[in-house]
Amino acid sequence: MTSTPTITRKRGFTLIELLVVLGIVALLLTLAVPRFFPKIDSTKETILAENLRNTRAVIDQFHGDTGRYPDSLQQLVDKRYLAALPYDPIAESDAAWVVVPPEGDEKGGVYDIHSGAPGNGRNGKPYAEW
């Protein structure tokens, strides 16, 4: 009795199948990418606003506790009012803050802070005025 040889067929994808899948992926990317990048900018602005709000509250707390304003942002870290210097996600730095000194004869060097990032936010207001 003679046995018939078995034909083994290699499994894989054809060129057409690969092109169809790549076309679908490209179509999905053209729909998703334009929505993704504005969300990144929106998230950075939200983080900036939150960091400003928290740091301003800590400056006020320091003033309430000591009767004077801090000499620098680093003093807030040294005295453990802040765990670390606040991060400006728009300027991508923790050293880009614009420090506003107190007016009159108030003691200290930091009354308020603003972002040092150039440009305007989505609301049209410059980051330096936030």
C-alpha positions as CSV (number, residue, x, y, z in Angstrom):
1,M,0.0,0.0,0.0
2,T,1.3,3.4,-0.9
3,S,0.7,6.4,1.2
4,T,-0.2,9.7,-0.4
5,P,2.0,12.6,0.5
6,T,0.4,15.2,2.6
7,I,0.6,18.7,1.4
8,T,1.4,21.2,4.2
9,R,0.4,24.7,3.5
10,K,2.2,27.6,5.2
11,R,-0.1,29.9,7.1
12,G,0.4,33.7,6.8
13,F,-1.1,36.9,5.6
14,T,-1.3,37.9,2.0
15,L,-0.2,41.3,0.9
16,I,-3.8,42.4,0.3
17,E,-4.8,41.5,3.8
18,L,-1.9,43.5,5.2
19,L,-2.7,46.5,3.1
20,V,-6.4,46.4,4.2
21,V,-5.3,46.3,7.9
22,L,-2.8,49.2,7.4
23,G,-5.5,51.2,5.7
24,I,-7.9,50.7,8.6
25,V,-5.2,51.7,11.1
26,A,-4.4,54.8,9.1
27,L,-8.1,55.7,8.9
28,L,-8.5,55.3,12.7
29,L,-5.4,57.5,13.3
30,T,-6.7,60.3,11.1
31,L,-9.8,60.3,13.2
32,A,-8.1,60.1,16.6
33,V,-5.0,62.3,16.3
34,P,-6.7,65.6,15.7
35,R,-8.7,65.1,18.9
36,F,-5.7,63.9,20.9
37,F,-3.3,66.9,20.7
38,P,-5.9,69.6,21.8
39,K,-6.6,67.4,24.9
40,I,-2.9,67.5,25.8
41,D,-2.9,71.3,25.7
42,S,-6.1,71.4,27.7
43,T,-4.6,69.1,30.3
44,K,-1.5,71.2,30.6
45,E,-3.6,74.3,31.2
46,T,-5.7,72.5,33.8
47,I,-2.5,71.4,35.6
48,L,-1.1,75.0,35.4
49,A,-4.2,76.5,36.9
50,E,-4.3,73.9,39.7
51,N,-0.6,74.4,40.5
52,L,-1.1,78.2,40.7
53,R,-4.1,77.8,42.9
54,N,-2.4,75.4,45.3
55,T,0.8,77.5,45.5
56,R,-1.1,80.7,46.1
57,A,-3.0,79.0,48.9
58,V,0.3,77.8,50.4
59,I,1.8,81.3,50.2
60,D,-1.3,82.6,52.0
61,Q,-1.0,79.9,54.6
62,F,2.7,80.7,55.2
63,H,1.7,84.4,55.6
64,G,-1.0,83.4,58.1
65,D,1.4,81.3,60.1
66,T,4.4,83.6,60.2
67,G,3.0,87.1,59.6
68,R,5.3,87.6,56.6
69,Y,5.6,86.3,53.0
70,P,8.2,83.8,52.0
71,D,11.5,85.1,50.7
72,S,11.5,82.6,47.8
73,L,9.5,79.6,46.6
74,Q,12.4,77.4,47.7
75,Q,11.7,78.6,51.3
76,L,8.2,77.0,51.1
77,V,9.9,73.7,50.2
78,D,12.5,74.1,52.9
79,K,9.8,74.8,55.5
80,R,7.8,71.8,54.2
81,Y,4.8,73.9,53.0
82,L,5.4,72.3,49.6
83,A,6.8,68.9,48.8
84,A,8.7,70.3,45.8
85,L,8.7,73.4,43.7
86,P,5.5,73.6,41.6
87,Y,5.9,72.6,37.9
88,D,4.8,74.8,35.1
89,P,3.6,72.3,32.4
90,I,3.4,75.0,29.7
91,A,6.9,76.3,30.2
92,E,8.0,72.7,31.1
93,S,10.0,73.9,34.0
94,D,9.8,74.4,37.8
95,A,12.0,77.5,37.5
96,A,10.0,79.6,35.0
97,W,7.7,81.2,37.6
98,V,7.4,85.0,37.7
99,V,7.5,86.0,41.3
100,V,5.4,89.1,42.4
101,P,6.8,90.7,45.5
102,P,4.5,92.2,48.2
103,E,3.6,95.8,47.9
104,G,4.4,98.4,50.6
105,D,6.4,97.5,53.7
106,E,5.3,93.9,53.9
107,K,8.2,91.5,54.7
108,G,9.2,88.7,52.3
109,G,9.7,88.3,48.6
110,V,6.9,86.2,47.2
111,Y,3.3,87.7,47.3
112,D,2.1,85.9,44.2
113,I,3.4,83.9,41.2
114,H,2.5,83.8,37.6
115,S,3.5,81.5,34.8
116,G,6.6,82.5,32.8
117,A,5.4,80.7,29.7
118,P,5.0,82.7,26.5
119,G,1.8,82.7,24.6
120,N,-1.9,82.7,25.4
121,G,-4.2,80.0,26.8
122,R,-7.3,78.6,25.0
123,N,-9.3,81.4,26.6
124,G,-7.1,84.0,24.9
125,K,-5.6,85.3,28.2
126,P,-1.7,85.3,28.3
127,Y,-0.2,82.7,30.6
128,A,1.7,85.5,32.4
129,E,-1.7,86.9,33.7
130,W,-3.0,83.6,35.1
